[in-house]
Structure formats: C-alpha cells, structure tokens
Amino acid sequence: MEERVALIAIYPGSFDPLTNGHLDVIERGRKIFDYLIVGVLKNPHKQPLFTSEERKTMIEEAVKPFSNVEVEIFDGLLVNFARQKGCRVILRGLRAISDYEYETQIALINRKMAPELETLFLPTSTEFSYLNSTIVKEIASFGGCVRGLVPPVVERRLKGKFNSRSIPGSSPDF
Ligand code: PNS
C-alpha cells in the first residue's frame, strides 16, 4: 500500500496581533490538515506594534492546546518558506466579500510562482467577520476593552503596551 504523505498547510499573516478571528481559522484549519504552521511575517517595510518575536510568543501561548500547530517567523517570499517547510496548502481566512479581491490576487501571484502550492480560503465564523487587528489596536490604544475579541494573552500584552506607553520613561512589558 502507498504511504500517505502528511498534509502540511501554512496559515500566513502579520498577526499584529492575533485576534479571535485568526484563532478561529487556526482551530478549524488544524482539523483539516495533519499539520498547520502559523507563519508570522517579519516585514522590513512595516512598523508593527509588536515585534515578530512578541507576535510569535502570543500565538504560541494561544495555540498551546493544539498539538499539530507550530508557529514560525518568516521573511521574504511566502512561497519560498512554504516550500522549505514542505507545505502543500496556503490557508487564508475570508471575512467578507471585500477580502475576496485582494486574497484572490495574492493566491494567483503565489500560484504563478509556485504552481504546486494550492491556496484554500476558509470563511471566518460570522461572529468574527467584523474583526481585524487594526480595529483591535485602535480600541486598545484608547483604553477600550478588547475582551472576547482577542485571546487573553493578547489582551494582557495590549494593556501592557499601551499602559506603559502612556507613562513617560517606562518600557513595554516585554
Ligand atoms: O495578515 P496579512 O498582513 O493580511 O498577511 C499578508 C501576507 C503575510 C499573507 C502576505 O503579505 C505575504 O505573504 N507576504 C510575504 C511576501 C510575499 O510572499 N509576497 C508575495 C505575495 S503578496
């Protein structure tokens, strides 16, 4: 009998920071694939709120219960990293129809560069369809409550970031 090769997928993103919408995609994705790699993009052209290490640590805490999920930082082209990791699928969440155009563009570009990699879209659960990292940062920056929008570890780190920023001379909690 032919041996089945493990189906590894990558779920890439900026995750600045991880939201419950992202976590929903991770939880559902890990049941479809043998192994799911959460790829945290280290983008030299962007100034994120959290460093890539901070983002990775928060995601690792949130996915601790999931044995087949691993978190990795990558830079450069996603397809190169996906190939290096032996992935056959790129997983992306779709919140609304407005995401579709951009996501299709990325998927087609990636397919042009790496035809052996398939992009699969998972519609985000309706309760998270309005959610993104930018909104979460905006709320937290003005002292609003983000409970239920992000995992507890992210809620704590956001509080640490913004509280310490408002006290002159203090440093973030990392
Ligand atoms: O969470 P985001 O910011 O929507 O994720 C975008 C991401 C990381 C999937 C995309 O920007 C990406 O893959 N960047 C890596 C560079 C790359 O491969 N670019 C070519 C395709 S856009």
Backbone and ligand atoms as CSV (ligand in chain L), in Angstrom:
chain,resi,resn,atom,element,x,y,z
A,1,MET,N,N,0.843,-1.207,0.000
A,1,MET,CA,C,0.000,0.000,0.000
A,1,MET,C,C,0.882,1.263,0.000
A,2,GLU,N,N,0.446,2.282,-0.729
A,2,GLU,CA,C,1.238,3.518,-0.803
A,2,GLU,C,C,1.153,4.284,0.520
A,3,GLU,N,N,2.305,4.780,0.985
A,3,GLU,CA,C,2.290,5.529,2.238
A,3,GLU,C,C,1.785,6.947,2.000
A,4,ARG,N,N,0.871,7.409,2.848
A,4,ARG,CA,C,0.314,8.753,2.648
A,4,ARG,C,C,1.269,9.790,3.240
A,5,VAL,N,N,1.540,10.825,2.432
A,5,VAL,CA,C,2.421,11.895,2.907
A,5,VAL,C,C,1.589,12.854,3.749
A,6,ALA,N,N,2.142,13.271,4.889
A,6,ALA,CA,C,1.404,14.190,5.775
A,6,ALA,C,C,1.048,15.478,5.027
A,7,LEU,N,N,-0.180,15.936,5.207
A,7,LEU,CA,C,-0.633,17.162,4.539
A,7,LEU,C,C,-0.365,18.354,5.467
A,8,ILE,N,N,0.619,19.149,5.047
A,8,ILE,CA,C,1.021,20.298,5.878
A,8,ILE,C,C,0.518,21.586,5.222
A,9,ALA,N,N,-0.121,22.431,6.017
A,9,ALA,CA,C,-0.606,23.720,5.497
A,9,ALA,C,C,0.077,24.845,6.258
A,10,ILE,N,N,0.203,25.977,5.573
A,10,ILE,CA,C,0.709,27.173,6.250
A,10,ILE,C,C,-0.390,28.211,6.301
A,11,TYR,N,N,-0.556,28.816,7.471
A,11,TYR,CA,C,-1.505,29.910,7.645
A,11,TYR,C,C,-0.657,31.168,7.891
A,12,PRO,N,N,-0.413,31.960,6.830
A,12,PRO,CA,C,0.485,33.114,6.977
A,12,PRO,C,C,-0.271,34.393,7.324
A,13,GLY,N,N,0.438,35.307,7.936
A,13,GLY,CA,C,-0.189,36.599,8.219
A,13,GLY,C,C,0.743,37.491,9.004
A,14,SER,N,N,0.273,38.722,9.234
A,14,SER,CA,C,1.051,39.655,10.044
A,14,SER,C,C,0.784,39.411,11.531
A,15,PHE,N,N,-0.441,39.083,11.860
A,15,PHE,CA,C,-0.845,38.781,13.236
A,15,PHE,C,C,-0.356,39.845,14.222
A,16,ASP,N,N,-0.648,41.091,13.904
A,16,ASP,CA,C,-0.170,42.209,14.757
A,16,ASP,C,C,-1.355,42.912,15.420
A,17,PRO,N,N,-2.003,42.289,16.402
A,17,PRO,CA,C,-1.738,40.989,16.993
A,17,PRO,C,C,-2.767,39.951,16.523
A,18,LEU,N,N,-2.605,38.722,17.028
A,18,LEU,CA,C,-3.560,37.636,16.794
A,18,LEU,C,C,-4.927,38.036,17.339
A,19,THR,N,N,-5.988,37.773,16.570
A,19,THR,CA,C,-7.352,38.035,17.063
A,19,THR,C,C,-8.077,36.692,17.207
A,20,ASN,N,N,-9.286,36.750,17.779
A,20,ASN,CA,C,-10.080,35.521,17.879
A,20,ASN,C,C,-10.549,35.047,16.503
A,21,GLY,N,N,-10.575,35.968,15.529
A,21,GLY,CA,C,-10.890,35.584,14.152
A,21,GLY,C,C,-9.789,34.699,13.593
A,22,HIS,N,N,-8.532,35.100,13.819
A,22,HIS,CA,C,-7.394,34.269,13.387
A,22,HIS,C,C,-7.442,32.901,14.098
A,23,LEU,N,N,-7.704,32.955,15.401
A,23,LEU,CA,C,-7.702,31.720,16.193
A,23,LEU,C,C,-8.776,30.752,15.700
A,24,ASP,N,N,-9.902,31.311,15.276
A,24,ASP,CA,C,-10.989,30.501,14.714
A,24,ASP,C,C,-10.499,29.749,13.467
A,25,VAL,N,N,-9.771,30.454,12.609
A,25,VAL,CA,C,-9.243,29.822,11.387
A,25,VAL,C,C,-8.226,28.738,11.766
A,26,ILE,N,N,-7.384,29.029,12.756
A,26,ILE,CA,C,-6.376,28.039,13.196
A,26,ILE,C,C,-7.064,26.777,13.745
A,27,GLU,N,N,-8.059,26.991,14.611
A,27,GLU,CA,C,-8.756,25.857,15.237
A,27,GLU,C,C,-9.431,24.974,14.208
A,28,ARG,N,N,-10.045,25.606,13.211
A,28,ARG,CA,C,-10.745,24.831,12.177
A,28,ARG,C,C,-9.757,24.232,11.174
A,29,GLY,N,N,-8.733,25.013,10.847
A,29,GLY,CA,C,-7.743,24.531,9.890
A,29,GLY,C,C,-6.984,23.324,10.400
A,30,ARG,N,N,-6.676,23.294,11.665
A,30,ARG,CA,C,-5.865,22.198,12.207
A,30,ARG,C,C,-6.618,20.864,12.187
A,31,LYS,N,N,-7.948,20.951,12.057
A,31,LYS,CA,C,-8.731,19.708,11.969
A,31,LYS,C,C,-8.761,19.165,10.536
A,32,ILE,N,N,-8.441,20.038,9.584
A,32,ILE,CA,C,-8.480,19.620,8.176
A,32,ILE,C,C,-7.133,19.023,7.749
A,33,PHE,N,N,-6.056,19.623,8.283
A,33,PHE,CA,C,-4.712,19.226,7.846
A,33,PHE,C,C,-4.021,18.412,8.937
A,34,ASP,N,N,-3.020,17.631,8.509
A,34,ASP,CA,C,-2.278,16.861,9.508
A,34,ASP,C,C,-1.486,17.799,10.409
A,35,TYR,N,N,-0.965,18.860,9.769
A,35,TYR,CA,C,-0.090,19.768,10.484
A,35,TYR,C,C,-0.328,21.183,9.980
A,36,LEU,N,N,-0.400,22.131,10.887
A,36,LEU,CA,C,-0.626,23.520,10.470
A,36,LEU,C,C,0.501,24.398,11.024
A,37,ILE,N,N,1.149,25.120,10.109
A,37,ILE,CA,C,2.201,26.052,10.527
A,37,ILE,C,C,1.628,27.460,10.456
A,38,VAL,N,N,1.674,28.169,11.560
A,38,VAL,CA,C,1.258,29.573,11.548
A,38,VAL,C,C,2.515,30.380,11.215
A,39,GLY,N,N,2.504,31.044,10.068
A,39,GLY,CA,C,3.681,31.790,9.606
A,39,GLY,C,C,3.530,33.271,9.908
A,40,VAL,N,N,4.392,33.761,10.797
A,40,VAL,CA,C,4.339,35.169,11.201
A,40,VAL,C,C,5.292,35.967,10.324
A,41,LEU,N,N,4.753,36.899,9.554
A,41,LEU,CA,C,5.599,37.656,8.619
A,41,LEU,C,C,6.419,38.735,9.342
A,42,LYS,N,N,7.726,38.677,9.100
A,42,LYS,CA,C,8.606,39.754,9.575
A,42,LYS,C,C,8.836,40.643,8.364
A,43,ASN,N,N,8.123,41.755,8.339
A,43,ASN,CA,C,8.140,42.616,7.148
A,43,ASN,C,C,9.007,43.854,7.393
A,44,PRO,N,N,10.146,43.968,6.699
A,44,PRO,CA,C,11.050,45.099,6.946
A,44,PRO,C,C,10.450,46.437,6.503
A,45,HIS,N,N,9.375,46.376,5.694
A,45,HIS,CA,C,8.764,47.617,5.198
A,45,HIS,C,C,7.669,48.152,6.114
A,46,LYS,N,N,7.327,47.392,7.146
A,46,LYS,CA,C,6.233,47.827,8.028
A,46,LYS,C,C,6.737,48.007,9.447
A,47,GLN,N,N,6.114,48.927,10.169
A,47,GLN,CA,C,6.445,49.157,11.569
A,47,GLN,C,C,5.304,48.581,12.422
A,48,PRO,N,N,5.409,47.338,12.846
A,48,PRO,CA,C,4.298,46.747,13.600
A,48,PRO,C,C,4.267,47.237,15.052
A,49,LEU,N,N,3.132,47.028,15.703
A,49,LEU,CA,C,3.051,47.366,17.131
A,49,LEU,C,C,3.902,46.368,17.929
A,50,PHE,N,N,3.782,45.089,17.581
A,50,PHE,CA,C,4.534,44.042,18.277
A,50,PHE,C,C,5.650,43.510,17.369
A,51,THR,N,N,6.791,43.223,17.935
A,51,THR,CA,C,7.874,42.627,17.152
A,51,THR,C,C,7.431,41.218,16.716
A,52,SER,N,N,8.149,40.676,15.735
A,52,SER,CA,C,7.766,39.335,15.270
A,52,SER,C,C,7.913,38.313,16.401
A,53,GLU,N,N,8.902,38.475,17.245
A,53,GLU,CA,C,9.090,37.555,18.382
A,53,GLU,C,C,7.918,37.657,19.354
A,54,GLU,N,N,7.479,38.898,19.604
A,54,GLU,CA,C,6.342,39.091,20.506
A,54,GLU,C,C,5.082,38.451,19.932
A,55,ARG,N,N,4.884,38.649,18.637
A,55,ARG,CA,C,3.691,38.079,17.984
A,55,ARG,C,C,3.728,36.553,18.049
A,56,LYS,N,N,4.928,36.015,17.801
A,56,LYS,CA,C,5.087,34.545,17.838
A,56,LYS,C,C,4.775,33.995,19.239
A,57,THR,N,N,5.321,34.666,20.253
A,57,THR,CA,C,5.124,34.206,21.630
A,57,THR,C,C,3.646,34.208,22.009
A,58,MET,N,N,2.932,35.267,21.603
A,58,MET,CA,C,1.497,35.344,21.928
A,58,MET,C,C,0.723,34.231,21.239
A,59,ILE,N,N,1.065,33.975,19.963
A,59,ILE,CA,C,0.345,32.923,19.226
A,59,ILE,C,C,0.645,31.559,19.856
A,60,GLU,N,N,1.915,31.358,20.214
A,60,GLU,CA,C,2.289,30.077,20.829
A,60,GLU,C,C,1.488,29.820,22.099
A,61,GLU,N,N,1.294,30.859,22.882
A,61,GLU,CA,C,0.504,30.732,24.117
A,61,GLU,C,C,-0.943,30.355,23.786
A,62,ALA,N,N,-1.491,31.020,22.755
A,62,ALA,CA,C,-2.901,30.794,22.396
A,62,ALA,C,C,-3.136,29.409,21.782
A,63,VAL,N,N,-2.109,28.856,21.116
A,63,VAL,CA,C,-2.319,27.562,20.441
A,63,VAL,C,C,-1.740,26.385,21.247
A,64,LYS,N,N,-1.362,26.661,22.500
A,64,LYS,CA,C,-0.760,25.622,23.345
A,64,LYS,C,C,-1.576,24.318,23.357
A,65,PRO,N,N,-2.918,24.399,23.422
A,65,PRO,CA,C,-3.675,23.136,23.468
A,65,PRO,C,C,-3.658,22.343,22.166
A,66,PHE,N,N,-3.196,22.925,21.075
A,66,PHE,CA,C,-3.284,22.241,19.779
A,66,PHE,C,C,-1.949,21.568,19.434
A,67,SER,N,N,-1.942,20.238,19.464
A,67,SER,CA,C,-0.673,19.511,19.282
A,67,SER,C,C,-0.128,19.593,17.850
A,68,ASN,N,N,-0.980,19.797,16.858
A,68,ASN,CA,C,-0.484,19.780,15.471
A,68,ASN,C,C,-0.312,21.183,14.881
A,69,VAL,N,N,-0.132,22.168,15.761
A,69,VAL,CA,C,0.073,23.549,15.293
A,69,VAL,C,C,1.443,24.043,15.767
A,70,GLU,N,N,2.182,24.652,14.834
A,70,GLU,CA,C,3.516,25.185,15.156
A,70,GLU,C,C,3.561,26.634,14.673
A,71,VAL,N,N,4.302,27.467,15.355
A,71,VAL,CA,C,4.386,28.880,14.971
A,71,VAL,C,C,5.813,29.198,14.536
A,72,GLU,N,N,5.937,29.835,13.388
A,72,GLU,CA,C,7.276,30.165,12.872
A,72,GLU,C,C,7.286,31.575,12.302
A,73,ILE,N,N,8.424,32.239,12.444
A,73,ILE,CA,C,8.594,33.566,11.834
A,73,ILE,C,C,9.205,33.353,10.452
A,74,PHE,N,N,8.712,34.114,9.464
A,74,PHE,CA,C,9.368,34.045,8.159
A,74,PHE,C,C,9.545,35.439,7.583
A,75,ASP,N,N,10.516,35.550,6.677
A,75,ASP,CA,C,10.635,36.799,5.922
A,75,ASP,C,C,10.831,36.442,4.453
A,76,GLY,N,N,10.785,37.419,3.583
A,76,GLY,CA,C,10.894,37.118,2.153
A,76,GLY,C,C,9.587,36.550,1.625
A,77,LEU,N,N,9.711,35.828,0.508
A,77,LEU,CA,C,8.511,35.317,-0.148
A,77,LEU,C,C,7.889,34.146,0.612
A,78,LEU,N,N,6.581,34.229,0.732
A,78,LEU,CA,C,5.837,33.165,1.416
A,78,LEU,C,C,6.038,31.815,0.718
A,79,VAL,N,N,6.009,31.814,-0.608
A,79,VAL,CA,C,6.105,30.527,-1.320
A,79,VAL,C,C,7.455,29.838,-1.052
A,80,ASN,N,N,8.499,30.626,-0.894
A,80,ASN,CA,C,9.811,30.026,-0.599
A,80,ASN,C,C,9.797,29.344,0.766
A,81,PHE,N,N,9.197,30.039,1.740
A,81,PHE,CA,C,9.133,29.487,3.088
A,81,PHE,C,C,8.236,28.235,3.096
A,82,ALA,N,N,7.108,28.337,2.399
A,82,ALA,CA,C,6.165,27.209,2.357
A,82,ALA,C,C,6.836,25.967,1.747
A,83,ARG,N,N,7.597,26.178,0.698
A,83,ARG,CA,C,8.315,25.061,0.045
A,83,ARG,C,C,9.333,24.455,1.001
A,84,GLN,N,N,10.073,25.349,1.645
A,84,GLN,CA,C,11.116,24.913,2.588
A,84,GLN,C,C,10.532,24.041,3.698
A,85,LYS,N,N,9.274,24.347,4.071
A,85,LYS,CA,C,8.626,23.632,5.172
A,85,LYS,C,C,7.841,22.409,4.697
A,86,GLY,N,N,7.834,22.184,3.395
A,86,GLY,CA,C,7.116,21.020,2.851
A,86,GLY,C,C,5.609,21.188,2.827
A,87,CYS,N,N,5.146,22.432,2.771
A,87,CYS,CA,C,3.690,22.674,2.769
A,87,CYS,C,C,3.116,22.436,1.379
A,88,ARG,N,N,1.871,21.961,1.356
A,88,ARG,CA,C,1.182,21.816,0.063
A,88,ARG,C,C,0.031,22.794,-0.054
A,89,VAL,N,N,-0.340,23.395,1.061
A,89,VAL,CA,C,-1.503,24.294,1.074
A,89,VAL,C,C,-1.176,25.590,1.806
A,90,ILE,N,N,-1.689,26.706,1.234
A,90,ILE,CA,C,-1.649,28.001,1.922
A,90,ILE,C,C,-3.085,28.264,2.368
A,91,LEU,N,N,-3.258,28.455,3.651
A,91,LEU,CA,C,-4.605,28.673,4.183
A,91,LEU,C,C,-4.806,30.150,4.478
A,92,ARG,N,N,-5.928,30.713,4.030
A,92,ARG,CA,C,-6.251,32.110,4.336
A,92,ARG,C,C,-7.710,32.189,4.770
A,93,GLY,N,N,-7.999,33.064,5.715
A,93,GLY,CA,C,-9.380,33.273,6.151
A,93,GLY,C,C,-10.020,34.365,5.303
A,94,LEU,N,N,-11.305,34.191,5.030
A,94,LEU,CA,C,-12.046,35.233,4.301
A,94,LEU,C,C,-13.139,35.746,5.227
A,95,ARG,N,N,-13.077,37.046,5.516
A,95,ARG,CA,C,-14.093,37.594,6.418
A,95,ARG,C,C,-15.338,38.022,5.672
A,96,ALA,N,N,-15.116,38.722,4.590
A,96,ALA,CA,C,-16.249,39.271,3.854
A,96,ALA,C,C,-15.895,39.259,2.384
A,97,ILE,N,N,-16.871,39.565,1.567
A,97,ILE,CA,C,-16.658,39.553,0.127
A,97,ILE,C,C,-15.595,40.587,-0.265
A,98,SER,N,N,-15.467,41.636,0.572
A,98,SER,CA,C,-14.473,42.678,0.305
A,98,SER,C,C,-13.041,42.132,0.393
A,99,ASP,N,N,-12.836,41.049,1.131
A,99,ASP,CA,C,-11.500,40.426,1.228
A,99,ASP,C,C,-11.155,39.677,-0.051
A,100,TYR,N,N,-12.199,39.293,-0.781
A,100,TYR,CA,C,-12.017,38.322,-1.850
A,100,TYR,C,C,-11.053,38.782,-2.945
A,101,GLU,N,N,-11.192,40.056,-3.352
A,101,GLU,CA,C,-10.385,40.554,-4.474
A,101,GLU,C,C,-8.878,40.491,-4.147
A,102,TYR,N,N,-8.540,41.045,-2.990
A,102,TYR,CA,C,-7.133,41.073,-2.559
A,102,TYR,C,C,-6.596,39.649,-2.376
A,103,GLU,N,N,-7.406,38.818,-1.735
A,103,GLU,CA,C,-6.960,37.453,-1.450
A,103,GLU,C,C,-6.766,36.656,-2.738
A,104,THR,N,N,-7.652,36.878,-3.708
A,104,THR,CA,C,-7.524,36.168,-4.985
A,104,THR,C,C,-6.258,36.620,-5.701
A,105,GLN,N,N,-5.977,37.916,-5.629
A,105,GLN,CA,C,-4.773,38.454,-6.264
A,105,GLN,C,C,-3.526,37.773,-5.689
A,106,ILE,N,N,-3.448,37.719,-4.351
A,106,ILE,CA,C,-2.288,37.078,-3.706
A,106,ILE,C,C,-2.218,35.597,-4.106
A,107,ALA,N,N,-3.382,34.940,-4.076
A,107,ALA,CA,C,-3.409,33.500,-4.385
A,107,ALA,C,C,-2.904,33.248,-5.811
A,108,LEU,N,N,-3.314,34.102,-6.755
A,108,LEU,CA,C,-2.907,33.896,-8.147
A,108,LEU,C,C,-1.420,34.180,-8.347
A,109,ILE,N,N,-0.926,35.212,-7.654
A,109,ILE,CA,C,0.510,35.519,-7.745
A,109,ILE,C,C,1.325,34.355,-7.169
A,110,ASN,N,N,0.866,33.867,-6.026
A,110,ASN,CA,C,1.578,32.749,-5.404
A,110,ASN,C,C,1.533,31.504,-6.287
A,111,ARG,N,N,0.399,31.291,-6.955
A,111,ARG,CA,C,0.281,30.110,-7.833
A,111,ARG,C,C,1.207,30.233,-9.042
A,112,LYS,N,N,1.337,31.481,-9.517
A,112,LYS,CA,C,2.250,31.714,-10.651
A,112,LYS,C,C,3.680,31.338,-10.245
A,113,MET,N,N,4.055,31.727,-9.007
A,113,MET,CA,C,5.424,31.459,-8.547
A,113,MET,C,C,5.628,30.007,-8.120
A,114,ALA,N,N,4.549,29.408,-7.580
A,114,ALA,CA,C,4.670,28.031,-7.063
A,114,ALA,C,C,3.393,27.261,-7.387
A,115,PRO,N,N,3.298,26.730,-8.609
A,115,PRO,CA,C,2.059,26.067,-9.043
A,115,PRO,C,C,1.688,24.835,-8.205
A,116,GLU,N,N,2.659,24.271,-7.516
A,116,GLU,CA,C,2.362,23.061,-6.731
A,116,GLU,C,C,1.681,23.376,-5.389
A,117,LEU,N,N,1.651,24.662,-5.045
A,117,LEU,CA,C,1.006,25.073,-3.784
A,117,LEU,C,C,-0.415,25.544,-4.064
A,118,GLU,N,N,-1.382,25.020,-3.338
A,118,GLU,CA,C,-2.767,25.466,-3.514
A,118,GLU,C,C,-3.160,26.404,-2.373
A,119,THR,N,N,-3.864,27.478,-2.695
A,119,THR,CA,C,-4.399,28.349,-1.643
A,119,THR,C,C,-5.844,27.946,-1.372
A,120,LEU,N,N,-6.167,27.752,-0.109
A,120,LEU,CA,C,-7.546,27.444,0.268
A,120,LEU,C,C,-8.068,28.546,1.175
A,121,PHE,N,N,-9.295,28.977,0.929
A,121,PHE,CA,C,-9.922,30.016,1.750
A,121,PHE,C,C,-10.916,29.374,2.715
A,122,LEU,N,N,-10.866,29.821,3.944
A,122,LEU,CA,C,-11.824,29.364,4.949
A,122,LEU,C,C,-12.645,30.574,5.379
A,123,PRO,N,N,-13.959,30.536,5.188
A,123,PRO,CA,C,-14.746,31.697,5.634
A,123,PRO,C,C,-14.701,31.796,7.155
A,124,THR,N,N,-14.419,32.974,7.646
A,124,THR,CA,C,-14.373,33.185,9.097
A,124,THR,C,C,-15.775,33.038,9.675
A,125,SER,N,N,-15.869,32.508,10.883
A,125,SER,CA,C,-17.182,32.399,11.533
A,125,SER,C,C,-17.816,33.789,11.624
A,126,THR,N,N,-19.141,33.837,11.489
A,126,THR,CA,C,-19.828,35.140,11.383
A,126,THR,C,C,-19.531,36.075,12.565
A,127,GLU,N,N,-19.379,35.506,13.753
A,127,GLU,CA,C,-19.169,36.386,14.923
A,127,GLU,C,C,-17.852,37.158,14.844
A,128,PHE,N,N,-16.939,36.715,13.946
A,128,PHE,CA,C,-15.648,37.410,13.826
A,128,PHE,C,C,-15.497,38.139,12.500
A,129,SER,N,N,-16.578,38.229,11.726
A,129,SER,CA,C,-16.457,38.758,10.363
A,129,SER,C,C,-16.128,40.257,10.342
A,130,TYR,N,N,-16.359,40.949,11.430
A,130,TYR,CA,C,-16.108,42.394,11.501
A,130,TYR,C,C,-14.728,42.706,12.084
A,131,LEU,N,N,-14.025,41.665,12.497
A,131,LEU,CA,C,-12.837,41.857,13.328
A,131,LEU,C,C,-11.547,41.890,12.532
A,132,ASN,N,N,-10.664,42.831,12.860
A,132,ASN,CA,C,-9.291,42.731,12.354
A,132,ASN,C,C,-8.317,43.334,13.360
A,133,SER,N,N,-7.035,43.115,13.129
A,133,SER,CA,C,-6.012,43.532,14.097
A,133,SER,C,C,-5.974,45.050,14.251
A,134,THR,N,N,-6.223,45.765,13.158
A,134,THR,CA,C,-6.173,47.238,13.214
A,134,THR,C,C,-7.245,47.784,14.153
A,135,ILE,N,N,-8.456,47.235,14.044
A,135,ILE,CA,C,-9.552,47.681,14.912
A,135,ILE,C,C,-9.212,47.399,16.381
A,136,VAL,N,N,-8.674,46.209,16.613
A,136,VAL,CA,C,-8.313,45.815,17.982
A,136,VAL,C,C,-7.287,46.790,18.576
A,137,LYS,N,N,-6.268,47.157,17.764
A,137,LYS,CA,C,-5.223,48.083,18.250
A,137,LYS,C,C,-5.816,49.455,18.535
A,138,GLU,N,N,-6.719,49.876,17.647
A,138,GLU,CA,C,-7.375,51.184,17.802
A,138,GLU,C,C,-8.149,51.226,19.137
A,139,ILE,N,N,-8.937,50.185,19.391
A,139,ILE,CA,C,-9.730,50.145,20.630
A,139,ILE,C,C,-8.791,50.164,21.843
A,140,ALA,N,N,-7.792,49.278,21.803
A,140,ALA,CA,C,-6.879,49.166,22.946
A,140,ALA,C,C,-6.107,50.464,23.172
A,141,SER,N,N,-5.754,51.148,22.085
A,141,SER,CA,C,-4.949,52.369,22.234
A,141,SER,C,C,-5.718,53.475,22.947
A,142,PHE,N,N,-7.049,53.406,22.843
A,142,PHE,CA,C,-7.865,54.408,23.541
A,142,PHE,C,C,-8.423,53.877,24.866
A,143,GLY,N,N,-7.860,52.779,25.323
A,143,GLY,CA,C,-8.239,52.244,26.634
A,143,GLY,C,C,-9.523,51.434,26.618
A,144,GLY,N,N,-10.024,51.087,25.418
A,144,GLY,CA,C,-11.254,50.291,25.328
A,144,GLY,C,C,-11.001,48.826,25.657
A,145,CYS,N,N,-12.089,48.111,25.925
A,145,CYS,CA,C,-11.985,46.707,26.321
A,145,CYS,C,C,-11.987,45.802,25.078
A,146,VAL,N,N,-11.006,44.941,24.971
A,146,VAL,CA,C,-10.909,44.044,23.813
A,146,VAL,C,C,-11.192,42.587,24.202
A,147,ARG,N,N,-11.776,42.413,25.402
A,147,ARG,CA,C,-12.091,41.043,25.841
A,147,ARG,C,C,-13.083,40.401,24.872
A,148,GLY,N,N,-12.836,39.190,24.520
A,148,GLY,CA,C,-13.728,38.489,23.578
A,148,GLY,C,C,-13.322,38.697,22.124
A,149,LEU,N,N,-12.478,39.701,21.876
A,149,LEU,CA,C,-12.016,39.952,20.503
A,149,LEU,C,C,-10.668,39.281,20.254
A,150,VAL,N,N,-9.916,39.123,21.323
A,150,VAL,CA,C,-8.567,38.535,21.227
A,150,VAL,C,C,-8.375,37.515,22.353
A,151,PRO,N,N,-7.444,36.578,22.209
A,151,PRO,CA,C,-7.165,35.645,23.311
A,151,PRO,C,C,-6.663,36.421,24.542
A,152,PRO,N,N,-6.866,35.853,25.749
A,152,PRO,CA,C,-6.459,36.553,26.981
A,152,PRO,C,C,-5.009,37.031,26.963
A,153,VAL,N,N,-4.089,36.229,26.420
A,153,VAL,CA,C,-2.671,36.629,26.406
A,153,VAL,C,C,-2.487,37.919,25.598
A,154,VAL,N,N,-3.223,38.062,24.521
A,154,VAL,CA,C,-3.094,39.273,23.687
A,154,VAL,C,C,-3.718,40.469,24.417
A,155,GLU,N,N,-4.835,40.218,25.079
A,155,GLU,CA,C,-5.469,41.298,25.851
A,155,GLU,C,C,-4.489,41.863,26.888
A,156,ARG,N,N,-3.796,40.945,27.573
A,156,ARG,CA,C,-2.825,41.365,28.597
A,156,ARG,C,C,-1.677,42.155,27.972
A,157,ARG,N,N,-1.151,41.642,26.864
A,157,ARG,CA,C,0.001,42.301,26.220
A,157,ARG,C,C,-0.385,43.659,25.651
A,158,LEU,N,N,-1.607,43.770,25.136
A,158,LEU,CA,C,-2.055,45.077,24.623
A,158,LEU,C,C,-2.137,46.086,25.766
A,159,LYS,N,N,-2.678,45.622,26.896
A,159,LYS,CA,C,-2.769,46.514,28.063
A,159,LYS,C,C,-1.375,46.964,28.466
A,160,GLY,N,N,-0.448,46.009,28.504
A,160,GLY,CA,C,0.938,46.318,28.875
A,160,GLY,C,C,1.544,47.336,27.936
A,161,LYS,N,N,1.338,47.131,26.659
A,161,LYS,CA,C,1.906,48.040,25.647
A,161,LYS,C,C,1.389,49.460,25.838
A,162,PHE,N,N,0.069,49.584,25.884
A,162,PHE,CA,C,-0.498,50.931,25.885
A,162,PHE,C,C,-0.411,51.606,27.254
A,163,ASN,N,N,-0.501,50.823,28.337
A,163,ASN,CA,C,-0.347,51.442,29.662
A,163,ASN,C,C,1.044,51.999,29.834
A,164,SER,N,N,2.052,51.173,29.431
A,164,SER,CA,C,3.422,51.617,29.650
A,164,SER,C,C,3.792,52.763,28.721
A,165,ARG,N,N,3.133,52.806,27.552
A,165,ARG,CA,C,3.420,53.907,26.619
A,165,ARG,C,C,2.972,55.240,27.187
A,166,SER,N,N,1.866,55.196,28.001
A,166,SER,CA,C,1.322,56.457,28.494
A,166,SER,C,C,2.087,56.982,29.699
A,167,ILE,N,N,2.974,56.131,30.259
A,167,ILE,CA,C,3.784,56.598,31.394
A,167,ILE,C,C,5.166,56.972,30.862
A,168,PRO,N,N,5.526,58.237,30.882
A,168,PRO,CA,C,6.815,58.628,30.305
A,168,PRO,C,C,7.966,57.891,30.986
A,169,GLY,N,N,8.897,57.418,30.165
A,169,GLY,CA,C,10.108,56.793,30.715
A,169,GLY,C,C,9.962,55.310,30.977
A,170,SER,N,N,8.746,54.770,30.940
A,170,SER,CA,C,8.611,53.332,31.212
A,170,SER,C,C,8.732,52.563,29.912
A,171,SER,N,N,9.010,51.241,30.053
A,171,SER,CA,C,9.162,50.437,28.824
A,171,SER,C,C,8.057,49.396,28.745
A,172,PRO,N,N,7.776,48.856,27.531
A,172,PRO,CA,C,6.734,47.851,27.395
A,172,PRO,C,C,7.027,46.616,28.235
A,173,ASP,N,N,6.013,45.744,28.409
A,173,ASP,CA,C,6.171,44.626,29.344
A,173,ASP,C,C,6.893,43.437,28.716
A,174,PHE,N,N,7.650,43.621,27.671
A,174,PHE,CA,C,8.433,42.519,27.105
A,174,PHE,C,C,9.890,42.648,27.498
L,1,PNS,O1,O,-2.129,39.354,7.713
L,1,PNS,P1,P,-1.818,39.938,6.361
L,1,PNS,O2,O,-0.971,41.186,6.525
L,1,PNS,O3,O,-3.040,40.140,5.517
L,1,PNS,O4,O,-0.885,38.836,5.597
L,1,PNS,C1,C,-0.363,39.106,4.322
L,1,PNS,C2,C,0.668,38.036,3.942
L,1,PNS,C3,C,1.671,37.842,5.045
L,1,PNS,C4,C,-0.023,36.707,3.689
L,1,PNS,C5,C,1.377,38.494,2.616
L,1,PNS,O5,O,1.730,39.823,2.734
L,1,PNS,C6,C,2.637,37.692,2.318
L,1,PNS,O6,O,2.571,36.518,2.052
L,1,PNS,N1,N,3.806,38.364,2.400
L,1,PNS,C7,C,5.101,37.743,2.182
L,1,PNS,C8,C,5.770,38.300,0.925
L,1,PNS,C9,C,5.207,37.621,-0.320
L,1,PNS,O7,O,5.270,36.414,-0.481
L,1,PNS,N2,N,4.633,38.437,-1.216
L,1,PNS,C10,C,4.041,37.945,-2.451
L,1,PNS,C11,C,2.566,37.663,-2.320
L,1,PNS,S1,S,1.667,39.102,-1.774
